[in-house]
Amino acid sequence: MMLPAVLFLLASCKKEPFHAAQFSLIDDVRSAFVYTKTSLQIPPDGGVRTLKLVSNRAWSIDYDQKPWITITPTSGSGITTIEMHIAPNESLTQDSVFMYVTNNTLLVRDSIKILRQNYLGTYSGASSIVSPITEICTASVGEEERKVSASLLLEASSQSTRITLRIQLRVTAIPPVYYAMELPITSTLQTTTVEGRPQFEFTGSGTYDMTALSEAYGYPALTGVKNTAVHATLSNGRILASIWIDPGTGNSIDSAKTTLFEFDGNK
């Protein structure tokens, strides 16, 4: 008659399987793990960045409170999507906060730096050229379009609210002659919204002395200091810029005098 008791005793001594604590954070944009004590870089546009938090334990999140970032949710368990709502960076400085994720069972606290970038820096890309100086044009009748290697630098000026757009081009002319150009224009960045997304715009004006370029190719009518204008848009680490030298009315192209550079580059 003791057998049932013995069976009960044996059953009650059976060990439950042990599940080790699991914890990982995945960046949805890069489809890569986010490691502790690393930086998560956010483009200046801001927006919503999501992380996938995978854990078989309860967890909690706290972070440095700054007006430009909100993180939700801040607690939970299991697999959860973490949303970071980040405002555009309209300043000329980078800023950052630390996010702390705590495994509530093991009491392990990991820190991750969230770095909101700005738009200052060097962009590399290509430029197309329309000009009455036909030797430097990147497209002509019957020819495939040529691209001019170029770099564009956005740098802070002496005034904290202004920046300088400095485009540098190395033009390969026909016949093959190399000519280097640099056009600096100082203005401010303006924030606009296009299709619900923030976008930065740069509009400015200045002057450029065409004498050396026009004399190099035998166009004396184009010599002298000319007005210049620039309009650039910046979004997702990419800049699209149009620079007019001696433009017509409303930055139109006067085929007899206007040189237009269009630049497309990435940081």
C-alpha positions in Angstrom: 0.0 0.0 0.0 3.1 2.3 0.2 3.6 2.2 -3.5 1.5 5.3 -4.5 3.3 7.3 -1.8 6.7 6.3 -3.2 5.6 7.1 -6.7 4.4 10.5 -5.6 7.7 11.1 -3.8 9.7 10.2 -6.9 7.5 12.4 -9.1 7.8 15.4 -6.8 11.7 15.1 -6.9 11.8 15.5 -10.6 13.8 18.6 -11.5 12.3 21.3 -13.8 14.5 22.2 -16.8 16.7 25.2 -16.2 16.5 28.0 -18.8 19.5 30.4 -18.8 18.9 34.1 -19.0 18.8 35.3 -22.6 19.2 39.0 -23.5 20.0 40.7 -26.8 19.3 44.0 -28.6 19.0 44.2 -32.4 19.1 47.3 -34.5 16.2 47.0 -37.1 17.9 49.4 -39.5 21.2 47.5 -39.8 19.8 44.0 -38.8 22.7 43.8 -36.4 23.3 43.2 -32.7 23.8 46.3 -30.6 26.6 45.7 -28.1 26.9 47.4 -24.8 29.2 50.4 -24.5 28.9 51.1 -28.2 27.4 54.1 -30.1 24.1 53.9 -32.0 24.4 56.7 -34.6 21.3 58.6 -35.7 21.2 60.8 -38.8 20.5 64.5 -38.3 17.0 64.1 -39.8 15.9 62.2 -36.7 12.7 60.2 -37.0 11.7 56.9 -35.5 14.4 54.3 -34.9 13.4 50.8 -33.7 15.3 48.1 -31.8 14.2 44.6 -31.1 14.8 43.5 -27.5 14.9 39.8 -27.1 14.8 38.4 -23.5 13.3 35.5 -21.5 13.4 37.7 -18.4 11.8 40.9 -17.3 13.7 44.0 -18.2 13.6 47.8 -17.8 15.0 50.8 -19.6 16.0 54.2 -18.4 17.8 57.0 -20.3 19.2 60.5 -20.0 16.2 62.8 -20.3 16.7 65.2 -23.2 13.9 67.1 -25.1 14.9 65.6 -28.4 14.4 61.9 -27.6 11.6 59.7 -26.3 12.0 55.9 -25.8 9.0 53.6 -25.4 8.3 51.2 -23.8 10.6 51.3 -20.8 9.7 47.9 -19.3 8.5 44.5 -20.3 9.5 40.9 -21.0 10.0 38.6 -24.0 10.4 40.0 -27.5 9.5 43.7 -27.7 10.0 46.4 -30.3 11.6 49.5 -28.7 10.8 52.8 -30.4 13.1 55.8 -30.2 11.4 59.1 -31.4 14.2 61.5 -32.3 13.7 65.2 -33.3 15.8 66.6 -36.1 19.2 68.1 -35.1 19.0 71.8 -36.1 22.2 72.8 -34.3 25.8 72.6 -35.5 26.9 70.2 -32.8 26.4 66.5 -32.2 24.6 65.5 -29.0 24.1 62.2 -27.3 22.3 60.4 -24.4 22.9 57.1 -22.7 20.3 54.4 -22.7 20.5 51.8 -19.8 18.9 48.4 -20.2 18.6 46.3 -17.0 18.0 42.6 -16.8 15.7 42.5 -13.7 16.5 38.9 -12.8 20.3 39.1 -13.0 20.4 42.8 -12.2 22.8 43.4 -15.1 22.7 46.9 -16.4 24.1 47.6 -19.9 24.7 51.1 -21.3 24.3 52.2 -25.0 25.3 55.6 -26.3 22.8 57.1 -28.7 24.6 59.7 -30.9 22.5 62.2 -32.9 24.7 63.4 -35.7 24.8 66.8 -37.4 25.4 67.6 -41.1 28.8 69.1 -40.8 31.5 67.1 -42.6 32.8 66.1 -46.1 30.6 64.6 -48.8 32.1 62.7 -51.7 30.3 62.3 -55.0 30.1 63.5 -58.6 29.1 66.7 -60.4 27.5 67.4 -63.7 28.4 70.7 -65.5 26.4 72.8 -68.0 28.5 75.8 -69.2 29.2 78.0 -72.2 32.7 76.7 -71.8 32.1 73.6 -73.8 35.4 71.9 -72.9 34.2 71.4 -69.2 30.6 70.4 -70.0 29.8 66.8 -68.9 27.3 66.2 -71.6 27.2 67.2 -75.3 25.4 66.1 -78.4 26.3 62.6 -79.4 28.4 62.0 -76.2 27.7 60.0 -73.1 27.5 62.1 -70.0 30.8 62.5 -68.1 30.9 63.0 -64.3 33.3 65.2 -62.5 34.7 63.9 -59.2 34.0 66.4 -56.5 33.8 66.8 -52.8 31.7 69.2 -50.7 32.5 70.4 -47.2 30.0 71.7 -44.8 31.9 73.4 -42.0 31.0 75.7 -39.1 31.8 79.4 -39.7 33.0 81.9 -37.1 29.3 82.6 -36.4 27.8 79.7 -34.5 24.5 79.8 -36.4 26.0 79.8 -39.9 27.9 77.3 -42.0 30.0 77.4 -45.1 29.3 75.2 -48.1 32.6 74.7 -49.8 32.5 72.7 -53.0 35.8 71.5 -54.6 35.9 70.2 -58.1 38.6 68.7 -60.2 37.4 69.2 -63.8 38.7 67.0 -66.6 38.2 69.0 -69.7 38.3 68.0 -73.4 41.1 68.0 -74.4 42.3 66.4 -71.1 43.2 69.4 -69.0 42.7 69.4 -65.2 41.3 72.4 -63.5 40.6 72.7 -59.7 37.8 74.9 -58.5 36.6 75.9 -55.0 33.4 77.8 -54.3 32.7 78.8 -50.7 29.3 80.2 -49.7 28.2 80.9 -46.2 24.6 80.8 -45.0 22.3 79.0 -42.6 20.5 75.6 -42.6 16.7 75.8 -42.7 14.4 72.9 -41.6 11.5 72.0 -43.8 9.1 69.0 -44.0 8.7 67.0 -47.2 6.1 64.2 -47.3 6.1 64.1 -43.5 9.9 63.9 -43.2 12.3 66.6 -42.0 14.7 67.9 -44.6 17.4 70.5 -44.3 17.8 73.2 -47.0 20.8 75.5 -47.6 20.3 78.6 -49.8 23.0 81.3 -50.2 24.8 83.6 -52.6 28.3 84.9 -53.1 30.8 85.6 -55.9 33.4 83.7 -57.9 36.2 85.0 -60.1 35.9 83.2 -63.5 39.0 84.8 -64.9 41.4 81.9 -64.5 38.9 79.3 -65.8 37.8 81.4 -68.8 41.3 82.3 -69.8 42.5 78.7 -69.5 40.0 77.7 -72.3 40.0 81.0 -74.3 36.6 82.5 -73.3 37.5 86.2 -72.6 33.8 87.3 -72.5 33.4 85.3 -69.3 36.2 86.7 -67.3 35.7 88.7 -64.0 34.0 88.3 -60.7 30.5 86.8 -61.1 27.6 86.4 -58.8 27.0 82.8 -57.5 24.0 81.2 -56.0 23.5 77.8 -54.3 20.6 75.7 -53.2 21.2 72.4 -51.5 18.9 69.8 -49.7 20.2 67.4 -47.1 18.4 64.2 -46.1 19.5 60.8 -44.8 23.2 61.7 -45.0 22.9 62.7 -48.7 23.3 66.2 -50.2 22.0 67.4 -53.5 23.4 70.8 -54.5 23.0 73.2 -57.4 25.5 76.0 -57.8 25.1 78.7 -60.4 27.9 81.0 -61.6 26.5 84.2 -63.2 22.9 83.0 -63.3 20.0 84.5 -65.2 16.8 85.8 -63.5 15.6 83.5 -60.8 18.7 81.3 -61.0 17.8 80.4 -64.6 20.5 79.2 -67.0 21.6 81.8 -69.6 23.3 79.7 -72.2 25.6 82.6 -73.1 27.1 83.1 -69.6 25.8 80.7 -66.9 27.8 77.8 -65.6 25.8 75.3 -63.5 27.2 72.6 -61.2 25.0 69.9 -59.8 26.4 67.8 -57.1 25.2 64.5 -55.6 27.2 63.1 -52.7 27.2 61.2 -49.4 28.9 61.8 -46.1 
